Amino acid sequence: MNMQNSRVEFSNTEVAFSHMSDAGLSKARLLFRSFNFPALLTLGPPLANLAISMGFKNLIKKTIFEQFCGGEDILTCEKTIQRLAQSNIGTILDYSVEGEDNEDNFNATCAEIVNTIDAAANNNKIPFSVFKTTGIIQMDLLEKVSSGQGLTGEEEAQWQRGIARFHKICAYAEEKQVRIFVDAEESWIQNAIDRLAEDAARRYNTRQAIVFNTIQLYRHDRLEYLKAQIVDATWYLGFKLVRGAYMEKERKRAQEMGYNDPIQPDKETSDRDYNEALKHCIHHVEKVSICAGTHNENSSRYLMELMEEKQLNRNDERVWFSQLLGMSDHISYNLSHAGYNVCKYVPYGPVKSVIPYLTRRARENSSVAGQMGRELSLIETEIKRRKEKV
Ligand SMILES: Cc1cc2nc3c(=O)[nH]c(=O)nc-3n(C[C@H](O)[C@H](O)[C@H](O)COP(=O)(O)OP(=O)(O)OC[C@H]3O[C@@H](n4cnc5c(N)ncnc54)[C@H](O)[C@@H]3O)c2cc1C
């Protein structure tokens, strides 16, 4: 088969769900259907916590947790890592515990991220590591530094400890030659995150892109930022390109505090800048590596076209596609089947601690969120296809 010219069909549910048994598909259908009950979404998080305290943790574990998470720790993610690897899909171990802002938790999270780097070292089943800066540095410090406010003596000491954790992670990633994503967060703390990530890239990206910053193209100033980075850097650059996850929160805060909304005026403008960012990075691929973190079919298709125009191999190490575990398998599995580099975020952590993450996934896949239930309809298509085949 001429791989370079074969067309990738995201509608191919046979490939998309080849890793799932009939029983697994029926279970997933039931789960995605349940997201369409608004009462369940509102009551879900408190009910989940109650169920755990009453000893029904297994119920959550066997349903929503199993769909969207790899396990409770790195070891128990092994089954998921192997299952994805069988389809040539890489795992990104995403420690998704959202704990309190205190020094002990920050140190524990930092140690856990180091463990994920160890798991990824010399392991092509885990092509990247990832972390969130708010997991290792106080949110209010990131906010103060981002807006240029001065720090008190004690705050300055805390800030320095935070910077030390950030660099410990990135230096270790460089030592082990493991590429690492710095996730993007809210705009009011992102300046500080950008400065830390830029500094780390300058230090550790001398031989290849190790530290990847994340660019949110739902912000109207980010395409320009990305382009300036590419002009300025004399080292390798790595970017994870996403649209952005905090739109409602961003708009609400801007309105309440009376400053200009940092978000694009509409979805089309976010889409336009996202695709423009893909194009710009591919045009500078000699210096820039990218990971397209998206569930958008058009952007994924566009990136394939750009690679073909630039005559890049489908498995060029500088270009990756990424989706979340349990979502958009039709994109992940069809892309990897066609020879592209694909990896999935595999969130993990104790069941109780990942409830906020699971709640966000449930809302995103509900009719309440205004989505058309794409996951559900793909699952139904595949169940129907299998029945007709028999
Ligand atoms: C592997 C991976 C890693 C990720 N990492 C991060 C991260 O580090 N930081 C982060 O913030 N997010 C991250 N995300 C989430 C991402 O930013 C998006 O929220 C999510 O993927 C949905 O966007 P999409 O590109 O998949 O597709 P689509 O469904 O096509 O786009 C939906 C997105 O478009 C934008 N949008 C929707 N309506 C409007 C509107 N009216 N005006 C302007 N923009 C609009 C929003 O960003 C919305 O999330 C990640 C996602 C993936 C798959």
The ligand as an ORCA input file, in Angstrom:
! r2SCAN-3c Opt
* xyz 0 1
  C      -3.924     15.843     24.284
  C      -4.602     17.088     24.765
  C      -3.926     17.960     25.604
  C      -4.549     19.117     26.057
  N      -3.853     20.017     26.853
  C      -4.425     21.189     27.207
  C      -3.691     22.178     27.940
  O      -2.523     21.996     28.283
  N      -4.327     23.345     28.251
  C      -5.624     23.606     27.875
  O      -6.139     24.703     28.147
  N      -6.340     22.684     27.189
  C      -5.770     21.503     26.857
  N      -6.513     20.586     26.146
  C      -7.954     20.819     25.887
  C      -8.140     21.639     24.620
  O      -7.653     22.952     24.852
  C      -9.617     21.770     24.177
  O     -10.391     22.295     25.221
  C     -10.267     20.503     23.741
  O      -9.361     19.632     23.139
  C     -11.382     20.831     22.739
  O     -10.863     21.459     21.572
  P     -10.562     20.673     20.217
  O      -9.421     21.286     19.506
  O     -10.405     19.253     20.578
  O     -11.834     20.748     19.286
  P     -13.159     21.530     19.066
  O     -14.231     20.718     19.718
  O     -13.261     21.819     17.628
  O     -13.045     22.910     19.799
  C     -13.644     23.253     21.006
  C     -12.808     24.387     21.543
  O     -12.913     25.546     20.693
  C     -12.851     26.726     21.462
  N     -14.129     27.445     21.332
  C     -15.377     26.903     21.426
  N     -16.324     27.862     21.270
  C     -15.660     29.027     21.098
  C     -16.096     30.377     20.914
  N     -17.387     30.702     20.892
  N     -15.150     31.330     20.796
  C     -13.837     31.033     20.811
  N     -13.367     29.761     20.966
  C     -14.263     28.776     21.118
  C     -12.623     26.270     22.909
  O     -11.243     26.249     23.130
  C     -13.206     24.867     22.925
  O     -12.629     24.056     23.939
  C      -5.890     19.409     25.679
  C      -6.566     18.527     24.839
  C      -5.949     17.383     24.369
  C      -6.709     16.469     23.461
*
